[in-house]
Amino acid sequence: MDASVKDRWEVLCKLCPMFPTLLPTGACWGGLPRCFQAVLLLALTMLLLAGILRMDMGLLIPLLRSQAEGPPIVNVMFLKTHKTASSTVLNILFRFAETHNLSVALPAGSSFHLGYPWLFLAHYVESSEPQGLQQRFNIMGNHLRFNLPEVQKVMPNDTFYFSIIRNPVFQLESAFTYYKDYVPAFRDAESLDAFLASPWTYYNQSVGLLNAFARNNMWFDLGFDNDARADDQGYVRARLADVERQFQLVLIAEHFDESMVLLRRALRWRLDDVVAFRLNSRSARSVAPLTAAGRARAQRWCALDWQLYQHFNRSFWARVHAELGPRLLRSEVARLRARRRELRERCLQDGVAKNQSQIADPQLRPFQSGQADILGYNLRQGLDEQTQRMCERMVTPELQYMARLYALQFPEKQPKRLPFLE
Ligand SMILES: Nc1ncnc2c1ncn2[C@@H]1O[C@H](COP(=O)(O)OS(=O)(=O)O)[C@@H](OP(=O)(O)O)[C@H]1O
């Protein structure tokens, strides 16, 4: 026998006593080939076991962990960025707050948002405490421009912070239609393609905050300067690091269901807590897709948002792979979709979204803006009381839901007026 092969067998045999229960006694003393076979058998068995365990434990661990790691997280701050599926996420948070009797940081007085587009200040939140005392809340999610030190004044120290972003090309297209009449930079542009072909004709930086919808709107919502130089890599990297430090999770609107899977795991919530119907969507008629040249221009015009999106899209998928892996992700997304289908069948008339004129109950009619035709839902007739309440929560538009929570939380105060319903 070759000397080096013999040496290796001897090393293997020296390891034999480490597995006294697995190897037959004396296997190594009887002869080198027997020892080699035993070690090989052991290695194969371990490989096989590892394969089986990896497969099944991958599915089991999250279930075990979600129970083992304690109760659901109830202190949650959601930065509601604009035109990013954020109303659907806010509906999830409002429902969780209402069904768990949690307090919500709601806009003060007759306001519908938390001071946007100005940087958030704690006093934009309604409070039942006497002047000077700062009330803290469980849930916060109405539109605001992020300002961490002020948010920390109204939220507990152990709050979970998260947000959502969307491909800026689609985010801008949605914003253009929705804010067409409201944003100075959009008003005179015939179309978004026309705006992007010559943005400086329409966009005047000195007009101030109202134009924030027209450029790098997500960057702005995060509290940063939306007109900053996008080619200053030091600046961009520093702001991205700020977001990473301040938010435990950044979701991606294009991957909404995968986002809900991650969110549910992070918050240790039940499946039904994160199942939602798409809210605040436009009818196909009011979507005006950009040309290929327009899309390229939008990326350049919103280069800060583009870098934000690229960065967090990458880290989102890295996290999905690290925490779940493809098999578990697929099964969790399938579970979520199946449950949504079930609830759609149970709750919704015809199972589809309706435009404003088709919605019978004014409380379920979403606010309309600009040239967008915003869709909502009719509920099925004849639901039992409990199902009716559950379904109603899922389809109540943001402003009506906010007004209802406000009335519940501050019964002594003047209720919110929603003029568009009158
Ligand atoms: N679940 C889900 N998945 C993907 N996309 C979704 C989802 N829910 C809402 N949406 C789309 O988000 C857009 C509305 O965004 P917001 O609710 O953030 O708008 S707002 O700023 O509160 O007015 C709006 O986009 P547009 O239709 O392009 O305008 C919605 O269709």
The ligand as an SDF file (V2000), in Angstrom:
LIG
                    3D

 31 33  0  0  0  0  0  0  0  0999 V2000
  -50.4440   45.4270   -2.3320 N   0  0  0  0  0  0  0  0  0  0  0  0
  -49.9240   46.2800   -3.1980 C   0  0  0  0  0  0  0  0  0  0  0  0
  -48.9230   45.9140   -3.9980 N   0  0  0  0  0  0  0  0  0  0  0  0
  -48.4010   46.7760   -4.8900 C   0  0  0  0  0  0  0  0  0  0  0  0
  -48.8300   48.0410   -5.0680 N   0  0  0  0  0  0  0  0  0  0  0  0
  -49.8380   48.4470   -4.2870 C   0  0  0  0  0  0  0  0  0  0  0  0
  -50.4200   47.6040   -3.3120 C   0  0  0  0  0  0  0  0  0  0  0  0
  -51.3600   48.3160   -2.6840 N   0  0  0  0  0  0  0  0  0  0  0  0
  -51.3800   49.5300   -3.2470 C   0  0  0  0  0  0  0  0  0  0  0  0
  -50.4750   49.6160   -4.2190 N   0  0  0  0  0  0  0  0  0  0  0  0
  -50.1920   50.7620   -5.1050 C   0  0  0  0  0  0  0  0  0  0  0  0
  -49.6430   51.8320   -4.3240 O   0  0  0  0  0  0  0  0  0  0  0  0
  -50.0500   53.0720   -4.8560 C   0  0  0  0  0  0  0  0  0  0  0  0
  -50.7090   53.9020   -3.7710 C   0  0  0  0  0  0  0  0  0  0  0  0
  -49.7130   54.1920   -2.8610 O   0  0  0  0  0  0  0  0  0  0  0  0
  -49.9960   54.8610   -1.4450 P   0  0  0  0  0  0  0  0  0  0  0  0
  -51.1110   54.1800   -0.7810 O   0  0  0  0  0  0  0  0  0  0  0  0
  -48.6820   54.8880   -0.7460 O   0  0  0  0  0  0  0  0  0  0  0  0
  -50.4130   56.3300   -1.8690 O   0  0  0  0  0  0  0  0  0  0  0  0
  -50.5690   57.6010   -0.9090 S   0  0  0  0  0  0  0  0  0  0  0  0
  -49.2940   58.3020   -0.8810 O   0  0  0  0  0  0  0  0  0  0  0  0
  -50.9990   57.1830    0.4000 O   0  0  0  0  0  0  0  0  0  0  0  0
  -51.6130   58.4250   -1.5950 O   0  0  0  0  0  0  0  0  0  0  0  0
  -50.9940   52.7540   -5.9870 C   0  0  0  0  0  0  0  0  0  0  0  0
  -50.1970   52.7600   -7.1690 O   0  0  0  0  0  0  0  0  0  0  0  0
  -50.7810   53.3120   -8.5430 P   0  0  0  0  0  0  0  0  0  0  0  0
  -52.0000   52.4790   -8.8470 O   0  0  0  0  0  0  0  0  0  0  0  0
  -49.6590   53.0990   -9.5190 O   0  0  0  0  0  0  0  0  0  0  0  0
  -51.1200   54.7420   -8.3270 O   0  0  0  0  0  0  0  0  0  0  0  0
  -51.4510   51.3550   -5.6680 C   0  0  0  0  0  0  0  0  0  0  0  0
  -51.8970   50.6370   -6.7980 O   0  0  0  0  0  0  0  0  0  0  0  0
  1  2  1  0
  2  3  1  0
  2  7  2  0
  3  4  2  0
  4  5  1  0
  5  6  2  0
  6  7  1  0
  6 10  1  0
  7  8  1  0
  8  9  2  0
  9 10  1  0
 10 11  1  0
 11 12  1  0
 11 30  1  0
 12 13  1  0
 13 14  1  0
 13 24  1  0
 14 15  1  0
 15 16  1  0
 16 17  2  0
 16 18  1  0
 16 19  1  0
 19 20  1  0
 20 21  2  0
 20 22  2  0
 20 23  1  0
 24 25  1  0
 24 30  1  0
 25 26  1  0
 26 27  2  0
 26 28  1  0
 26 29  1  0
 30 31  1  0
M  END
$$$$
